[in-house]
Amino acid sequence: MSRSMPSGNLFELQPDPVALLAEAKQVFGKKNLAARLDVDRKTLSRWEKIPEKLPIARQLALREILRTVPRQSEQADFTFIDLFAGIGGIRAGFKAAHGRCVFTSEWNPWAQKTYTTNYGTDEPLIGDITQYAAQNIPDHDVLLAGFPCQPFSIAGVSKKNALGRPHGFECTTQGTLFFDVARIIAEKRPKVFLLENVKNLLSHDKGNTFRVIRETLEKELGYIVRSKVIDGQCFVPQHRERILILGFCEETGFSFDDLRLPDRGPSLKSILHPEDGSEEAEEPYTTGPLAKVHAKYTLTTKLWQYLQAYAEKHRIAGNGFGFGIVDENSVARTLSARYYKDGSEILVKRGKSRNPRRLTPRECSRLMGFPADFKIPVSDTQAYKQFGNSVVVPVIEAVALHMKPHIMTLKRYEETGTFQPLLVTGA
């Protein structure tokens, strides 16, 4: 559909104000749309309830801002929504597979800042998905969710029936954030979904948590489910195991068995600042003509002594707690969201008799596989939390490309009514 302004009498050619507002709100989100029109959200709500109150001048403004929206759908092969989006690591992987995001949810305002700085605000971005009606989410081909896993108990369906209480996924997952993923899948019926979580999801509550999740997706929602634990160190110098849970509305022949991943990834040298002038200084992370790492990332003597004493205490007790010292030839431990506290899991060696240092946020960005031009508009503390909670982008991209032929098979089925499952998959 062309968004160009029509010729003739504009006052006569305006579309239905309700439809115009609805389209603009879907594209920009209510908050952003209000800002673009220089009105408050209450005014938008009033126009939605009483369309005749929407001034002609505002209708013209709506037409104009919609006309100037970049039309990405022509370049996109499929659409997706990004739930529990964080800073967009999963989005980045599916964007590389030529997908287009049509809806985003992320509750943390600092993560929202990083997200919108890097991806813009063309699609609706809402905060708390638990308070958002599923029917208001745009239709999409693929649902993406890096949902947090909160512990939940399992209640017997038969007991719930006897007590007259809800059963199925509404019973066994109510009160967890997975429930919000399930209710959106139930309402919108995407062709495909990808859920990401920590490897420990498999063993949580002796495997019961994962069993309930899988049964919800398969038995209650009717999807063909595949799952795999992938270690990010095949792409980046970090040992980071995460489970990916995929669902397809029809059997397409998808298998993880023929997903080809590198046998060996790079060492930390690939992500560390070289400090020799071969890269430009990036304040506040590096400084000076040689782009040396700023002194603030070096541990104080007091903190370094504390970490050594803490590690020795646990060594004597037979525990495995302690710091992790790395050099340019190493593969790091998993970067965690608590890295901002002391950096103990990944401390970079700086030579004999010198205190080690933390990674800079830029090095953390590289460690997670984000592109070189990824912007970090937040404080170091927030950046460490964000990267520690993120995904390894090249892993998601590899999986997205592996999934894409199956996504397109389901799209063709929807468009033509002809279903031809793939016998062989590939990226």
PENOR-V453538 format. One record per pair of residues at least 24 apart in sequence whose ideal C-beta (glycine too) atoms are under 7 Angstrom apart, sorted by the first residue. I is the first residue (numbers start at 1). J is the second residue. D is the distance in Angstrom with one decimal. If there is no record, write none. Layout:
BEGIN
((I;J;D) (I;J;D))
END
This chain:
BEGIN
((3;66;5.5) (3;67;4.1) (3;69;7.0) (4;67;6.3) (5;63;6.4) (5;67;6.2) (10;60;6.4) (11;56;6.0) (14;59;4.9) (17;51;4.1) (17;54;4.6) (17;59;6.2) (18;51;5.0) (20;59;6.3) (20;62;5.3) (21;47;6.2) (21;48;5.8) (21;54;7.0) (23;66;6.6) (24;62;5.1) (24;66;5.9) (26;124;6.3) (26;138;5.8) (27;66;6.7) (27;69;5.9) (27;122;6.5) (27;123;7.0) (28;121;6.9) (28;124;7.0) (29;124;3.7) (29;125;5.6) (29;126;6.7) (32;121;5.1) (36;65;5.6) (37;61;6.1) (69;122;6.2) (72;100;4.9) (73;100;6.3) (76;100;3.4) (77;408;6.6) (78;141;4.2) (78;142;6.1) (78;407;5.2) (78;411;6.2) (79;140;4.7) (79;141;5.1) (80;140;5.7) (80;141;6.4) (80;142;4.0) (80;144;5.5) (81;137;6.4) (81;140;4.8) (81;143;5.6) (81;144;6.7) (82;144;5.2) (83;129;6.0) (83;143;6.9) (83;144;6.6) (83;145;4.0) (83;147;7.0) (83;181;6.5) (84;145;5.5) (84;146;5.1) (84;147;5.0) (84;148;6.6) (85;115;6.1) (86;111;5.4) (86;146;6.2) (86;386;6.6) (86;389;5.6) (86;390;5.5) (87;111;5.5) (87;114;4.5) (87;115;5.5) (87;386;4.8) (87;390;5.8) (88;115;5.0) (88;118;6.2) (88;119;5.6) (89;368;6.6) (89;390;4.3) (89;391;4.0) (89;393;5.2) (89;396;6.5) (90;144;4.9) (90;146;5.7) (90;196;6.4) (90;391;5.7) (90;396;5.3) (91;119;6.6) (92;393;4.9) (93;393;5.6) (93;396;2.8) (93;397;4.0) (93;400;4.8) (94;142;6.9) (94;144;6.4) (94;400;4.7) (96;397;4.6) (96;400;6.7) (97;397;6.9) (97;400;4.0) (97;401;5.2) (97;404;5.1) (99;142;6.6) (102;138;4.6) (102;140;5.6) (103;137;5.5) (103;138;5.2) (103;140;6.9) (105;129;4.2) (110;378;5.2) (110;382;4.4) (111;386;5.7) (113;377;5.7) (113;378;6.0) (114;376;7.0) (114;377;6.0) (114;378;5.8) (114;386;5.9) (117;375;5.0) (117;377;4.7) (118;374;6.1) (118;375;5.5) (129;180;5.2) (130;180;5.4) (134;183;5.5) (134;184;4.7) (134;187;3.7) (134;188;6.4) (135;187;5.9) (137;184;6.3) (137;188;5.9) (139;188;6.5) (140;188;6.7) (140;190;5.6) (141;190;6.3) (141;191;5.1) (141;192;6.7) (141;407;6.1) (141;411;6.2) (142;190;5.9) (142;191;6.8) (142;192;4.8) (142;193;6.7) (142;194;6.9) (142;407;6.2) (143;184;6.7) (143;185;6.2) (143;190;4.4) (143;193;4.1) (144;194;5.3) (145;181;4.9) (145;195;5.2) (146;196;4.3) (146;391;6.3) (147;177;5.0) (147;178;5.7) (147;181;5.4) (147;195;6.2) (147;197;6.7) (148;177;5.3) (149;197;5.2) (149;198;6.8) (149;201;5.3) (149;204;6.9) (150;176;4.9) (150;177;6.2) (151;204;6.9) (151;205;6.8) (152;176;4.6) (154;208;5.5) (154;212;5.7) (168;220;4.8) (169;216;4.1) (169;220;4.6) (172;212;4.9) (172;216;6.7) (173;212;6.6) (173;216;6.1) (178;213;6.1) (182;216;5.6) (182;221;6.7) (185;221;5.5) (186;221;6.0) (189;249;6.8) (191;249;5.2) (191;407;6.5) (191;410;4.1) (191;411;6.8) (192;247;6.7) (192;248;5.5) (192;403;6.6) (192;407;5.3) (192;410;6.7) (193;247;4.6) (194;244;6.3) (194;246;5.5) (195;245;4.3) (196;242;5.9) (196;244;5.7) (196;391;5.9) (197;242;6.9) (197;243;5.4) (198;242;6.4) (199;229;5.3) (199;241;4.2) (199;242;6.3) (199;243;5.6) (201;243;5.6) (202;243;6.3) (217;247;5.4) (223;247;3.6) (223;248;6.3) (223;249;6.1) (224;248;4.6) (224;251;5.1) (226;254;6.1) (226;256;6.0) (228;256;4.3) (230;395;5.5) (232;392;3.4) (232;395;5.3) (233;265;4.9) (233;331;5.5) (234;261;4.6) (234;262;4.7) (234;265;5.1) (235;262;6.5) (235;265;5.4) (235;369;5.9) (235;392;6.0) (235;394;3.9) (235;395;6.0) (236;265;6.0) (236;367;5.8) (236;368;6.9) (236;369;5.1) (236;392;5.6) (236;394;6.9) (237;265;6.2) (237;266;5.3) (237;267;5.3) (237;268;4.5) (237;270;6.3) (237;271;6.2) (237;331;4.9) (237;332;5.9) (237;367;6.9) (238;331;6.6) (238;332;4.7) (238;334;6.6) (238;335;6.2) (238;367;5.3) (239;331;6.0) (239;333;6.1) (239;334;6.0) (240;334;4.9) (240;392;5.8) (242;391;6.7) (244;399;6.0) (246;403;6.8) (248;406;6.3) (249;410;6.5) (250;410;6.3) (250;413;7.0) (250;419;6.7) (251;421;6.1) (252;406;4.1) (252;409;5.2) (252;410;6.6) (252;421;4.7) (252;422;5.9) (253;421;4.7) (253;422;4.7) (253;423;5.7) (253;425;6.7) (254;403;6.9) (254;406;4.8) (254;425;6.0) (255;425;6.4) (258;425;5.6) (258;426;6.8) (259;399;7.0) (259;402;5.0) (260;427;6.9) (261;398;6.4) (267;328;6.3) (267;329;5.1) (267;330;6.5) (267;331;6.7) (268;326;5.7) (268;328;5.4) (268;330;5.0) (268;332;6.2) (269;328;3.8) (269;329;6.9) (271;363;5.4) (271;366;3.8) (271;367;5.2) (272;328;5.9) (272;348;6.9) (272;363;6.1) (273;360;6.8) (273;363;6.6) (282;362;6.1) (285;360;4.0) (285;361;6.5) (285;362;4.8) (293;357;6.4) (293;360;6.2) (297;357;4.6) (297;358;4.8) (297;360;5.8) (298;355;5.4) (298;357;4.4) (299;355;4.7) (299;356;5.9) (299;357;6.5) (301;355;6.3) (303;342;6.2) (304;355;4.7) (307;342;6.5) (307;344;5.5) (323;347;5.5) (325;349;5.5) (325;356;6.2) (332;367;6.8) (335;364;6.2) (335;367;5.9) (335;387;6.3) (335;388;5.1) (336;388;4.8) (337;385;4.8) (337;388;3.7) (337;389;4.9) (339;384;4.5) (339;388;5.2) (340;380;6.8) (340;381;4.5) (340;384;3.8) (340;385;6.2) (361;387;7.0) (368;392;5.8) (368;393;6.3) (369;393;3.9) (369;394;4.4) (398;427;6.4) (401;427;4.0) (402;427;4.9))
END
